Amino acid sequence: MDVKKVFVIGAGFMGSGIVENVAAKGLEAVAYDISEQQRERSRKSIAKNLEKQVAKGRLKAEEKDAVLDRIEYVSEISACKDADVVIEAVAENKDIKVSIMKEIEKYAKEEAVIASNTSSISITSLGSVFQNPERFIGMHFFSPVPRIPLMEIVRGYQTGERAIKIASDLGEYMGKTCILAQDEPGFIVNRMLIPMLNEACFLVERKIGSIEEIDMGMKMGLNHPMGPLELMDMIGIDVELAVMEVLHEEIGDSKYRPAISLKRMVDSGFLGRKVGVGFYVYHEDGTKEPNPKLLEIR
Ligand SMILES: NC(=O)c1ccc[n+]([C@@H]2O[C@H](COP(=O)([O-])OP(=O)(O)OC[C@H]3O[C@@H](n4cnc5c(N)ncnc54)[C@H](O)[C@@H]3O)[C@@H](O)[C@H]2O)c1
């Protein structure tokens, strides 16, 4: 595998997971985020995850230190100049992603492959920003990145074979099984998953079951490891809404209409685990309870 250095843009939930996974496999990882607070949060969350691995006996203390030493945090996107692969993982917003792509184009070396971890935005449209769109590809990871062994490789209409080869090699090196998806909204997994999660919001709105019963139904009845509401809290309610909006706008079918409650939750700041409140309220001691504000809705 030719990739030695991976530059990740956005050190949020996904960016941090990608950085941790890359460094754990012995590659150099650089994380850039505009927010200093996020960079600090990312650094702490990766250290905490690795400490848990040490406590469980899955990692030696000196290996943990070596992984952390391979991670660098930077405050300038221009630091991507010597990376072999640049992976964008900022908010699911096309305008923000396009402005990031323009910046990457300025600084990344010519032979670097540029990827987006977008959950739904067209890889062809993001790739059209580049003078050479053949270098651009979707590398769609799943959360939590270090633990979930799948990556979707998304081929835009202009993505070249070299980018597919390098992205697949890197994905496999990171321990992922790679599946190749065409550039349709939601690709393979989110085309099925995100509307199912949206449907769970309609069930909440109509009080067809309680928050806990809806989750219990899918866990006990279908053997899902997490209920749909727990899963949305982990993914981020804002991410769920943004992906539904792309599906609705691009495909146009009313079956992809985002639930009103999703919009109201985003407006209320109930964004899920990352802020401590979504469908559930998350306590410091690791326990959770249904969000009382949602129970008041009639
Ligand atoms: N959450 C998931 O489960 C999941 C799964 C697969 C893919 N994704 C995709 O990954 C991407 C990131 O999602 P997330 O859940 O990590 O979001 P997040 O909100 O946790 O993190 C986004 C980060 O981007 C940073 N950011 C915003 N604008 C920036 C800019 N202009 N320059 C640099 N940094 C900037 C923010 O400070 C934040 O740290 C989205 O495209 C999302 O659709 C998310």
The ligand as a Gaussian input file, in Angstrom:
#p B3LYP/6-31G(d) Opt

LIG

0 1
 N      -22.408000      10.675000      12.102000
 C      -22.348000       9.550000      11.418000
 O      -22.691000       8.472000      11.911000
 C      -21.816000       9.570000      10.002000
 C      -21.586000       8.346000       9.344000
 C      -21.032000       8.377000       8.046000
 C      -20.754000       9.589000       7.444000
 N      -21.017000      10.757000       8.121000
 C      -20.685000      12.024000       7.441000
 O      -19.458000      12.506000       7.984000
 C      -19.456000      13.947000       7.928000
 C      -19.171000      14.493000       9.315000
 O      -20.180000      14.043000      10.217000
 P      -19.954000      14.043000      11.793000
 O      -21.040000      13.206000      12.364000
 O      -18.537000      13.729000      12.107000
 O      -20.239000      15.589000      12.145000
 P      -19.734000      16.440000      13.399000
 O      -20.712000      17.541000      13.556000
 O      -19.457000      15.555000      14.576000
 O      -18.305000      17.027000      12.923000
 C      -18.155000      17.955000      11.900000
 C      -16.859000      18.713000      12.184000
 O      -16.570000      19.564000      11.058000
 C      -15.985000      20.749000      11.565000
 N      -16.120000      21.794000      10.539000
 C      -17.240000      22.434000      10.134000
 N      -16.949000      23.309000       9.166000
 C      -15.613000      23.206000       8.940000
 C      -14.717000      23.845000       8.059000
 N      -15.134000      24.783000       7.192000
 N      -13.406000      23.503000       8.107000
 C      -12.971000      22.569000       8.972000
 N      -13.777000      21.923000       9.839000
 C      -15.083000      22.248000       9.825000
 C      -16.760000      21.038000      12.845000
 O      -16.036000      21.904000      13.706000
 C      -16.920000      19.624000      13.420000
 O      -15.856000      19.290000      14.277000
 C      -20.806000      14.371000       7.338000
 O      -20.676000      14.541000       5.959000
 C      -21.682000      13.155000       7.640000
 O      -22.770000      13.033000       6.754000
 C      -21.533000      10.785000       9.375000

